Amino acid sequence: MRKDYQDYQEQEEQVEYDRYGNPKKKRRRRYIPVTAAKMKVFGCVTMLCYSIGVAVFQNGLLRMDNYTTTELSDLLANDSDLMTLAGWASAFQMIGGLAVPIFAFLLVEGFRRTSSYRNYFLSLLGFAVLSEVPYDLAMSDSFWDPSSQNALFSMVICLAMLYGLRMMEKKGFQYRLMQILLVIAGVLWCELLNLAFGLCEVLLVAVYYLLYDRRGVKVLLGCAISIMYVTAPFSGYLIWGYDGQQGWHENKYVFYLFYPVHLLILGFVVHFLL
């Protein structure tokens, strides 16, 4: 159990008495502990919502790529049904924004706990490559679209950055400068390669790692960074309540496979059924 959560629980269990020897009524303020497994499920569900919003509503039903901004605005203004679909697309994507900080946080936890960085990195890279065609099929209705790469490649860049940040964990201005340059390099690589959620993921991972022991500060900074996805700061509640426990012992590859599999299913629906 996470130490600060354990200390908090112990304080809650202490009973205070008034001058007559009666136990004082104490207002209990206890947050709900959150395990890594619960966060993974939450992240997968919200990520699925994002994918449905883009693949099914935006690309499959609205076909937004076929119109210019002006044409789309005129079309929506004259068709209430299309306007409703656009609203659903936006709502699902906003729900999906909740997944961004969750996966950044879980990546840092995985990096700190893994017994083999090499295997962790290669596994993530392998699933990133495996997910690219399903991602393009779902997000752009084509089997290959070099204009954007899937989010797992962003995680790969972040994982490489974390390795560098750990190597620079020494006192001295030059090491702090190197850490800053590593974060900047991560941002640039994500932007150059057009990686999904790249900018936000790199900044969040850097904050969650460099401020790992300062729970309040890292949660607040994480919320400030993730506000670019509107709803994402609300995930700060789960990160605040994280108790350091894994939860049930699931096969980690189930969550890795969820990403390409759900994209492949949505891509099939968009490409062949809509």
PEZIJO-V214565 format. One record per residue. RES is the residue in one letter. PHI is phi as a letter, one per 30 degrees, with the letter a starting at -180 (NA if undefined). PSI is psi as a letter, one per 30 degrees, with the letter a starting at -180 (999 if undefined). Layout:
BEGIN
RES_PHI_PSI / RES_PHI_PSI
END
This chain:
BEGIN
M_NA_k / R_d_k / K_d_e / D_d_e / Y_d_e / Q_d_e / D_d_e / Y_d_e / Q_d_e / E_d_e / Q_d_e / E_d_e / E_d_f / Q_d_k / V_c_k / E_c_k / Y_c_k / D_d_a / R_d_f / Y_c_g / G_i_g / N_c_k / P_d_k / K_d_k / K_d_k / K_b_k / R_d_j / R_d_k / R_b_j / R_b_k / Y_d_l / I_d_k / P_d_k / V_b_k / T_c_l / A_d_e / A_d_e / K_d_e / M_d_e / K_d_e / V_d_e / F_e_e / G_d_e / C_d_e / V_d_e / T_d_e / M_d_e / L_d_e / C_d_e / Y_d_e / S_d_e / I_d_e / G_e_e / V_d_e / A_d_e / V_d_e / F_d_e / Q_d_e / N_c_e / G_d_e / L_c_e / L_d_f / R_h_h / M_d_f / D_d_f / N_d_f / Y_b_l / T_d_l / T_d_e / T_d_e / E_d_e / L_d_e / S_d_e / D_d_e / L_d_e / L_d_e / A_d_f / N_c_g / D_b_j / S_d_e / D_d_e / L_d_e / M_d_e / T_d_e / L_d_e / A_d_e / G_d_e / W_d_e / A_d_e / S_d_e / A_d_e / F_d_e / Q_d_e / M_d_e / I_d_e / G_d_f / G_d_f / L_d_f / A_d_f / V_d_e / P_d_e / I_d_e / F_d_f / A_d_e / F_d_e / L_d_e / L_d_e / V_d_e / E_d_e / G_d_e / F_d_e / R_d_f / R_c_f / T_d_k / S_d_f / S_b_j / Y_d_e / R_e_e / N_d_e / Y_d_e / F_d_e / L_d_e / S_d_e / L_d_e / L_d_e / G_d_e / F_d_f / A_d_e / V_d_e / L_d_f / S_d_f / E_d_e / V_d_e / P_e_e / Y_d_e / D_d_e / L_d_e / A_d_e / M_d_f / S_b_g / D_h_h / S_b_l / F_d_f / W_a_k / D_b_j / P_d_f / S_d_f / S_a_k / Q_c_l / N_d_l / A_d_f / L_d_f / F_d_e / S_d_e / M_d_e / V_d_e / I_d_e / C_d_e / L_d_e / A_d_e / M_d_e / L_d_e / Y_d_e / G_d_e / L_d_e / R_d_e / M_d_f / M_c_g / E_d_i / K_b_l / K_d_k / G_k_k / F_d_e / Q_d_e / Y_d_e / R_d_e / L_d_e / M_d_e / Q_d_e / I_d_e / L_d_e / L_d_e / V_d_e / I_d_e / A_d_e / G_d_e / V_d_e / L_d_e / W_d_e / C_d_e / E_d_e / L_d_e / L_c_g / N_h_h / L_d_k / A_d_k / F_i_g / G_e_e / L_e_e / C_d_e / E_d_e / V_d_e / L_d_e / L_d_e / V_d_e / A_d_e / V_d_e / Y_d_f / Y_d_e / L_d_f / L_c_h / Y_e_e / D_d_g / R_c_i / R_e_e / G_d_e / V_d_e / K_d_e / V_d_e / L_d_e / L_d_e / G_d_e / C_d_e / A_d_e / I_d_e / S_d_f / I_d_f / M_d_f / Y_c_g / V_i_d / T_d_f / A_e_e / P_e_f / F_d_f / S_d_f / G_e_f / Y_d_e / L_d_e / I_d_e / W_d_e / G_d_g / Y_d_k / D_c_g / G_i_g / Q_c_k / Q_d_e / G_i_b / W_d_l / H_c_i / E_d_l / N_d_j / K_d_f / Y_d_f / V_d_e / F_d_e / Y_d_e / L_d_f / F_e_e / Y_d_e / P_d_e / V_d_e / H_d_e / L_d_e / L_d_e / I_d_e / L_d_e / G_d_e / F_d_e / V_d_e / V_d_e / H_d_e / F_c_f / L_c_f / L_c_999
END
